Amino acid sequence: MRDDEVLTAPEAMTHLKIGRSALYGLMRTRRLASLTIGRARRIPAHALADYVQRHLEETPR
């Protein structure tokens, strides 16, 4: 996956291994960056990596 790539919601769900409600919840709360193109939501690939990194840093081990 390239950093300049944009993903559809189903593609992002597959990468994160989460369901639709969880993905849209992350986007709604702005924990996962997304953009709207017309009526379509797209998630920049770098936003997935940023979210995972932040989540790892926030989660106690």
C-alpha positions as CSV (number, residue, x, y, z in Angstrom):
1,M,0.0,0.0,0.0
2,R,1.4,3.4,-1.0
3,D,1.2,6.4,1.2
4,D,-0.5,8.5,-1.5
5,E,-3.2,5.9,-2.1
6,V,-6.8,6.5,-1.0
7,L,-8.9,3.5,0.1
8,T,-12.7,2.9,0.1
9,A,-14.4,2.0,3.4
10,P,-14.4,-1.7,2.7
11,E,-10.7,-1.7,1.8
12,A,-9.9,0.2,5.1
13,M,-12.0,-2.3,7.0
14,T,-10.0,-5.1,5.5
15,H,-6.7,-3.5,6.4
16,L,-7.7,-2.8,10.0
17,K,-9.7,-6.0,10.3
18,I,-12.7,-4.1,11.8
19,G,-16.4,-3.9,10.9
20,R,-18.3,-1.1,9.2
21,S,-19.7,0.4,12.4
22,A,-16.3,0.6,14.0
23,L,-14.7,2.2,10.9
24,Y,-17.4,4.8,10.6
25,G,-17.3,5.5,14.3
26,L,-13.5,6.2,14.0
27,M,-14.2,8.6,11.1
28,R,-17.1,10.2,12.9
29,T,-15.0,10.9,16.0
30,R,-12.1,12.1,13.8
31,R,-9.8,9.5,15.2
32,L,-9.3,8.3,11.6
33,A,-8.8,10.9,9.0
34,S,-11.1,10.7,5.9
35,L,-12.2,12.8,3.1
36,T,-15.4,13.1,1.1
37,I,-15.3,13.1,-2.7
38,G,-18.8,13.8,-4.0
39,R,-20.8,11.3,-1.9
40,A,-18.0,8.8,-1.4
41,R,-15.8,8.6,1.8
42,R,-12.2,7.8,1.2
43,I,-9.4,7.1,3.7
44,P,-5.9,8.1,2.9
45,A,-3.5,5.1,3.3
46,H,-1.2,7.2,5.5
47,A,-4.2,7.9,7.9
48,L,-4.4,4.1,8.6
49,A,-0.7,4.0,9.5
50,D,-1.1,7.2,11.6
51,Y,-4.1,5.7,13.5
52,V,-2.4,2.4,14.2
53,Q,0.7,4.2,15.5
54,R,-1.3,6.5,17.8
55,H,-3.4,3.6,19.0
56,L,-0.2,1.7,19.9
57,E,1.2,4.7,21.8
58,E,-2.0,5.3,23.7
59,T,-2.6,1.6,24.7
60,P,-0.9,0.6,27.9
61,R,1.2,-2.6,27.6
